[in-house]
Amino acid sequence: MLSACAVGPDYHRPTAPLSAAYKSAEGWSPAIPADALDRGDWWTLFSDQTLNGLAARVAVSNQTIAAAEAAYRQARALVAEQRAALLPVVSLDGGATRSGGSGQPRSTSYRVSLGGTWEPDVWGRIRRTVEAARAQAQVSEADLAAARLSAQGELAADYFLLREADAEIALVQRTVDGYRRTYEITENRYKAGIVAHSDALQAETQLASTQSDLEALLRQRAVFEHAIAVLVGEAPGNFALPPAAWTQRAPEVPVGVPSGLLQRRPDIAAAERRVAAANAQIGVATAAFFPDITLSGSYGTAASQIGKLFSASSSVWSFGVAAAETIFDAGARRAQVRGARAAYDVAVANYRQTVLTALQDVEDQLTAAQVLARQEALLRQASAAADQAEQMVLNQYKAGRVSYVEVVTAQAAALGARRALVQTIVDRQTTAVALIQALGGGWKAP
């Protein structure tokens, strides 16, 4: 009956300010915690084989994930260490002593004893300590999942940005080639006295500025390539990702399917487990008000000859019970309990704030996904119209009906529309990655 006692409050998951549904997507609603569910290979939703191969390498070679995995193993070892305190400690002792002195006969003694001590967990201090250690191990497990999800999400975002840089580089390179031809035409027309020198200078300025933009894009691509190398555990100097076709696919969010995915977020799971650990520490601090009880016992033999060491007449035994209670500590234990309760309140507030932040993340990404989908359709229309306008103005300039200023304006507008469309496409993909991270993993449509 005494060993069944455990002082301190039993743990109950704190409430969190959840909304009945997501405002930005009809049919979505929060569900019960499900952070133990398999998140799956969510990056396959983008149908890019190169990304699939890189994501598999992240899970194996990323050093941040390796550190989080080692921390999780360390936390599990600590749980085993704390649990061992529930059982007795048994020790075996043996020895031989040879003694003598001036005028004293020499003597030899032998001894063997088996002893044990046990502190019965009458007040539940050890069990609360194990409970706290187990909750901290679950925090480390959630941190490992968070590190894995973060690394994979960062990889996907960097990969899409690199492919977008490839697309922009190809787009700007084609534009540079066109501007170069336009510059040559304008220069020849100037030399022939058909146009003013300012037209040739404007064409040269536009060509040089666009070439500068191309160099900036090459630098940006190199930065993304280096970031991907580090994420997959390679030195940037040994890693190369050649240009390839860009799969411009952003997975559609199936309405109603991911209603419980938010609860799989590892940061929410970690915050809730920290509350459980803080709750257990209240019990540990409360147990200090009660006496510590220790049971000890030993059995052994002692003799002057080895042959008599295990005879019944040489046996010795002992058994004891000890109790210790602090009578006066100037309020230290009460202060420890108050501190433990305050730490619990901190953990609860952090948990609720984590849930609120998660809800905000989901709402933000859902809104962004909807807006960007509409923007892409509009920018495709704008890009097509700008291309037609550019060609019409260029033909009019060649016919001598408009000035070169109008050509520059039309070409700049067309290039800006093309690049805006490409950037919106990659924004849709990176937003999809952010939404997957905000929900704690991917989903599969029925």
Secondary structure, DSSP 4 states (H G I P E B T S, - for coil): -GGG---SPPP-PPP----SS-TTSTT----S--TTS----GGGGG--HHHHHHHHHHHHH-HHHHHHHHHHHHHHHHHHHHHHTTS-EEEEEEEEEEEEETTEEEEEEEEEEEEEEE---SSSHHHHHHHHHHHHHHHHHHHHHHHHHHHHHHHHHHHHHHHHHHHHHHHHHHHHHHHHHHHHHHHHHHHTTSS-HHHHHHHHHHHHHHHHHHHHHHHHHHHHHHHHHHHTT--GGG----------------TTTTTTGGGG-HHHHHHHHHHHHHHHHHHHHHHTTS-EEEEEEEEEEEESSGGGTTSGGGEEEEEEEEEE-----TTHHHHHHHHHHHHHHHHHHHHHHHHHHHHHHHHHHHHHHHHHHHHHHHHHHHHHHHHHHHHHHHHHHHTTSS-HHHHHHHHHHHHHHHHHHHHHHHHHHHHHHHHHHHTTS-----
